[in-house]
Each structure stands twice: as structure tokens, then as C-alpha cells.
């Protein structure tokens, strides 16, 4: 992600000048980050699969990912022909939210308790 955001605006527009494709790129990158962050923090916070606090894991993964999105947009302020955009942070945050939501659904399906 850092390499994409470090490209100058004219280089970035060579990849795609389509607005929808560019925003879909934001969403999909952060979807993957959110999904991965949830899995990472699940491994960090879980010592026992019976006592996992999914809310804590989801909050930590979401916070980590959104802070990265904010820092990424801040970083773009210093790149030629780029600017930091709060709309992109919202799109990134939506991708993170959907990624974490999918990870939670998969986690609950895979580790549901037998009745």
C-alpha cells in the first residue's frame, strides 16, 4: 500500500484514471488489511479459543487499520501531485469494516460451539 501512495500523481494516474477503479482500489486494499488485522490480533489476544473477546479484537484491528489509513493520506500530502483526502479515509474505513465483519463471520462459523 505504501508503494502505491508514494507514487506521484501523474504516475498513479497511468495505472488508472477511472475514478471508480481508483476508489475500488482503496476499498479492496483496506478490506484485505482489515481482514488480516482481525486474524493477526486474534492470534495475539487469544490464549484460549473458549475465551476470545471478539469485540476487543475487532476494535483493535479497526483502530490499527484506520490509523494506518489516516497516516497514509497524511503521507500523500508530501508527494508531488497528490493530496490527502478525508473521503479516501472513509472509503478505506468502510473496506476495513467489511473485511473485519467477514473475518468475524468466518471465525464464528469455524469455531462455533457444538450444542
C-alpha positions in Angstrom: 0.0 0.0 0.0 2.8 2.4 0.8 4.3 2.0 -2.7 1.0 3.0 -4.3 0.6 6.0 -2.1 4.2 7.0 -2.6 3.8 7.4 -6.4 3.5 10.9 -7.8 0.0 11.8 -9.1 1.0 11.6 -12.8 2.4 8.1 -12.2 -0.6 7.0 -10.3 -3.0 8.2 -13.0 -1.1 6.0 -15.5 -2.4 2.9 -13.6 -6.0 4.1 -13.8 -7.6 7.4 -14.4 -11.1 5.9 -13.8 -12.5 7.4 -10.5 -14.5 4.2 -9.7 -11.5 1.9 -10.2 -9.3 4.1 -8.0 -11.8 4.1 -5.2 -12.4 0.4 -5.5 -8.6 0.0 -5.1 -8.8 1.9 -1.8 -11.7 -0.2 -0.7 -10.1 -3.5 -1.6 -6.7 -2.8 -0.1 -8.2 -1.9 3.2 -10.7 -4.7 3.0 -7.7 -7.1 2.9 -5.9 -5.1 5.7 -9.0 -5.2 8.0 -9.4 -9.0 7.4 -5.7 -9.6 8.0 -5.6 -7.3 11.1 -8.5 -9.2 12.7 -6.7 -12.5 12.1 -3.5 -11.1 13.4 -5.0 -9.7 16.6 -7.0 -12.9 17.1 -3.6 -14.7 17.3 -2.2 -12.1 19.6 -5.1 -11.8 22.1 -6.2 -15.5 22.2 -4.6 -17.8 24.6 -7.7 -20.0 24.8 -10.2 -20.3 22.0 -13.0 -20.6 24.5 -12.3 -17.1 26.0 -11.9 -14.9 23.0 -13.1 -11.3 23.2 -14.2 -10.7 19.6 -15.2 -7.1 20.3 -11.7 -6.2 21.7 -10.1 -7.9 18.7 -12.3 -6.2 16.2 -11.9 -2.8 17.8 -8.1 -3.1 17.9 -7.9 -4.3 14.3 -10.3 -1.5 13.2 -8.3 1.1 15.1 -5.0 -0.1 13.8 -6.2 -0.1 10.2 -8.0 3.3 10.3 -4.9 4.9 11.9 -2.8 3.4 9.0 -5.4 4.9 6.5 -5.1 8.3 8.2 -1.3 8.2 8.2 -1.3 7.1 4.5 -3.4 10.1 3.5 -1.2 12.4 5.6 1.8 10.9 3.8 0.3 11.7 0.4 0.3 15.5 1.3 4.1 15.4 0.8 4.0 13.6 -2.6 4.1 15.5 -5.9 0.6 16.0 -7.5 -1.1 14.1 -4.6 -3.2 15.3 -1.7 -4.6 13.8 1.4 -8.3 13.2 1.1 -10.7 12.6 4.0 -13.1 10.8 1.6 -10.5 8.2 0.9 -10.1 7.6 4.7 -13.9 7.0 4.8 -13.7 4.6 1.9 -10.7 2.9 3.5 -12.6 2.6 6.8 -15.6 1.0 5.0 -13.2 -1.5 3.5 -11.7 -2.3 6.9 -15.2 -2.6 8.5 -16.4 -5.0 5.8 -13.1 -7.0 6.0 -13.3 -7.4 9.7 -17.1 -8.2 9.5 -16.3 -11.0 7.1 -13.5 -12.3 9.3 -15.8 -12.3 12.3 -18.4 -14.3 10.3 -15.8 -16.9 9.2 -14.4 -17.0 12.7 -17.8 -17.7 14.3 -18.7 -20.3 11.6 -15.4 -22.1 12.1 -15.3 -22.0 15.9 -18.9 -22.2 16.8 -19.6 -24.4 19.8 -21.3 -27.7 19.3 -24.7 -27.8 21.1 
